[in-house]
Amino acid sequence: MKSVYPKLASEIASKRVDDALQAGADLLVTCCPFCVLNLESENFKVIDLTEFFWLCNSVELLENNISDEDILKKSPNTQKKI
């Protein structure tokens, strides 16, 4: 959207930033890489959805003392190293 309608993209991003500030958000999550750039703010962090899932998974692993090796051992999709 930013490349075709830069003014509209900026207006929408500004509105979303205002909404987030009013809601007291500390973090915004988006699935659009361009929105990560458009929504940047000094007041909160903006991350991609895949980054959010990775962070959630990391927290779960830390809380449950699960190592990466344990996950690889249990995963049916894990390929053996040659």
Residue, then its C-alpha position, 0 to 999 in steps of 0.5 A: m500500500k505504501s508504494v502505491y498510496p504513500k499518503l493514505a498508508s501514512e494516514i492509516a499508520s498514524k491512526r493505528v499508532d494513536d489507537a495503540l497509544q490510547a490503549g496503552a500498548d507496549l507492543l504492536v504485532t503485524c503480519c506486514p513487513f512494510c507496516v513494521l516500518n510504517l508503525e514505528s514509534e518511540n512509545f512501543k515496539v513493532i514486530d512481525l507476527t513470525e517474530f511474535f510467535w518465536l518470542c512466545n515459543s522462547v518464553e514457553l521453552l524457558e518456563n518449562n526448561i526445554s532445550d532446543e535439543d529436546i525439541l529436535k529429538k521429539s519432532p517428527n520432521t527433524q532430519k538427521k545431520i549427515 
